[in-house]
Amino acid sequence: LDERLENEVILQRQLLTEEECFNIIVNNRKDLKTSVITSKNYPINKTVRNSKSSFFENDCLKNKIGICNKLQFQFTEYSVTGFYNWHRDDSLGRVYTHIILLNKEYVGGELKIKKDNKEHNIQLKVGECISFPSKLLHTVCKINSGIRYSLVGWEYGE
């Protein structure tokens, strides 16, 4: 990680095994729906976000990340041309964002975090989790081929 991010970002290596990631994909794909933007009353707008997602809670995952507060997960699928423009997650009482990469069979789809007007590319391996304050701008770049699966968990303030 870039030293300017080190004080705000936590990387947990091998949080999940490849088998656990595969099982999350298999068990949650059936529930996917076109993603919406929850912080505003936007209709579906594929110029801002183009993905499918579903929500769930999982105490085992919550414990692995080491969170005591409420934690809601979003399982997300980005297909070819899928992306999510620059945004913050700090609405609805969200204070911390946790992103877990579930697969590697795609091209593009880079995760970037912006701090002090500098873009930082985040290279995650399958099963790794990056955690950062929800106020930080971040994006998922366009998928060029394959499908990118990830989990996003939001920790809520007390």
C-alpha positions as CSV (number, residue, x, y, z in Angstrom):
1,L,0.0,0.0,0.0
2,D,1.1,3.6,-0.7
3,E,2.5,5.1,2.5
4,R,-0.1,8.0,2.3
5,L,-2.9,5.4,2.7
6,E,-1.2,3.2,5.4
7,N,-2.7,5.2,8.2
8,E,-6.3,4.9,7.0
9,V,-6.4,1.6,5.2
10,I,-6.1,-1.9,6.6
11,L,-5.3,-4.9,4.4
12,Q,-6.1,-8.4,5.7
13,R,-4.4,-11.1,3.7
14,Q,-6.1,-14.5,3.3
15,L,-9.2,-13.5,5.2
16,L,-11.1,-16.1,3.1
17,T,-9.9,-19.2,1.3
18,E,-10.5,-19.6,-2.4
19,E,-13.0,-22.3,-1.5
20,E,-14.9,-20.0,0.8
21,C,-14.9,-17.3,-1.9
22,F,-16.2,-19.8,-4.5
23,N,-19.0,-20.9,-2.1
24,I,-20.1,-17.3,-1.6
25,I,-20.3,-16.8,-5.3
26,V,-22.3,-20.0,-5.9
27,N,-24.7,-19.4,-3.0
28,N,-25.4,-15.7,-3.8
29,R,-25.5,-15.5,-7.6
30,K,-29.2,-16.5,-7.7
31,D,-30.2,-13.5,-5.6
32,L,-28.6,-10.8,-7.8
33,K,-30.6,-7.8,-9.0
34,T,-29.6,-4.7,-10.9
35,S,-27.7,-2.5,-8.4
36,V,-29.1,0.8,-7.3
37,I,-27.6,3.7,-5.5
38,T,-29.0,3.7,-1.9
39,S,-27.9,7.1,-0.6
40,K,-30.1,9.0,-3.0
41,N,-33.5,8.3,-4.5
42,Y,-31.9,7.7,-7.9
43,P,-33.6,5.4,-10.4
44,I,-31.3,2.8,-11.9
45,N,-28.6,4.8,-13.7
46,K,-26.1,2.8,-15.6
47,T,-23.9,5.8,-16.3
48,V,-23.1,5.9,-12.6
49,R,-23.1,2.3,-11.7
50,N,-23.4,-0.9,-13.8
51,S,-23.5,-4.0,-11.7
52,K,-25.8,-6.5,-10.0
53,S,-25.9,-7.1,-6.3
54,S,-27.7,-8.6,-3.3
55,F,-27.6,-7.9,0.4
56,F,-27.1,-10.3,3.3
57,E,-25.8,-10.6,6.8
58,N,-23.2,-13.2,7.9
59,D,-22.0,-13.4,11.5
60,C,-19.1,-15.7,10.5
61,L,-17.7,-13.2,8.0
62,K,-18.3,-10.4,10.5
63,N,-16.2,-12.2,13.1
64,K,-13.4,-12.9,10.6
65,I,-13.1,-9.2,9.8
66,G,-13.2,-8.6,13.6
67,I,-16.2,-6.2,13.8
68,C,-18.5,-5.8,16.8
69,N,-20.8,-3.2,15.3
70,K,-23.6,-3.9,12.8
71,L,-22.2,-5.0,9.5
72,Q,-24.2,-5.5,6.3
73,F,-22.7,-7.2,3.2
74,Q,-23.4,-6.6,-0.4
75,F,-22.5,-9.4,-2.9
76,T,-21.7,-7.7,-6.2
77,E,-21.2,-8.9,-9.8
78,Y,-19.5,-6.7,-12.4
79,S,-19.9,-8.2,-15.9
80,V,-18.2,-6.9,-19.1
81,T,-18.6,-3.0,-19.2
82,G,-19.6,-3.1,-15.5
83,F,-18.2,-0.4,-13.2
84,Y,-19.0,2.0,-10.3
85,N,-17.9,5.6,-10.7
86,W,-16.2,7.6,-7.9
87,H,-18.3,7.6,-4.8
88,R,-18.3,7.6,-1.0
89,D,-20.1,5.0,1.2
90,D,-20.6,7.3,4.2
91,S,-24.4,7.7,3.9
92,L,-27.0,5.9,6.0
93,G,-24.7,5.8,9.1
94,R,-21.9,3.9,7.4
95,V,-18.5,4.6,8.9
96,Y,-16.2,1.9,7.6
97,T,-16.1,0.0,4.3
98,H,-14.7,-3.5,3.9
99,I,-14.1,-5.0,0.4
100,I,-13.3,-8.6,-0.2
101,L,-12.3,-9.9,-3.7
102,L,-13.9,-13.2,-4.5
103,N,-12.3,-14.2,-7.8
104,K,-9.6,-13.4,-10.4
105,E,-11.2,-14.4,-13.7
106,Y,-11.6,-10.9,-15.2
107,V,-9.6,-8.1,-16.8
108,G,-10.1,-4.5,-15.8
109,G,-12.2,-3.8,-12.8
110,E,-9.4,-2.2,-10.8
111,L,-10.3,-0.8,-7.3
112,K,-9.0,2.7,-6.8
113,I,-9.1,4.9,-3.7
114,K,-8.6,8.6,-3.8
115,K,-6.9,10.5,-1.0
116,D,-5.5,14.0,-1.2
117,N,-6.4,14.2,-4.9
118,K,-4.1,11.2,-5.6
119,E,-5.5,7.9,-7.0
120,H,-4.2,4.7,-5.4
121,N,-4.6,1.4,-7.2
122,I,-5.5,-1.4,-4.8
123,Q,-4.3,-4.8,-5.9
124,L,-6.3,-7.5,-4.0
125,K,-5.8,-11.2,-4.2
126,V,-8.7,-13.6,-3.9
127,G,-9.9,-13.7,-0.3
128,E,-8.1,-10.5,0.8
129,C,-10.0,-7.7,2.5
130,I,-9.3,-4.0,2.3
131,S,-10.9,-1.8,5.0
132,F,-11.1,2.0,4.9
133,P,-13.1,4.9,6.2
134,S,-16.4,5.1,4.2
135,K,-15.7,8.8,3.6
136,L,-12.9,8.0,1.2
137,L,-13.7,8.3,-2.5
138,H,-13.3,5.0,-4.4
139,T,-14.2,3.5,-7.7
140,V,-14.4,0.1,-9.6
141,C,-13.1,0.6,-13.1
142,K,-14.8,-0.9,-16.2
143,I,-14.6,-4.6,-16.7
144,N,-13.0,-5.5,-20.1
145,S,-13.5,-9.2,-20.0
146,G,-14.8,-11.9,-17.5
147,I,-16.8,-11.3,-14.4
148,R,-15.6,-9.7,-11.1
149,Y,-17.2,-10.8,-7.9
150,S,-16.7,-9.0,-4.6
151,L,-18.2,-8.5,-1.2
152,V,-18.6,-5.1,0.3
153,G,-19.3,-4.8,4.0
154,W,-20.4,-1.6,5.7
155,E,-19.8,-1.1,9.3
156,Y,-22.3,1.3,10.9
157,G,-21.8,3.7,13.7
158,E,-23.3,3.1,17.1
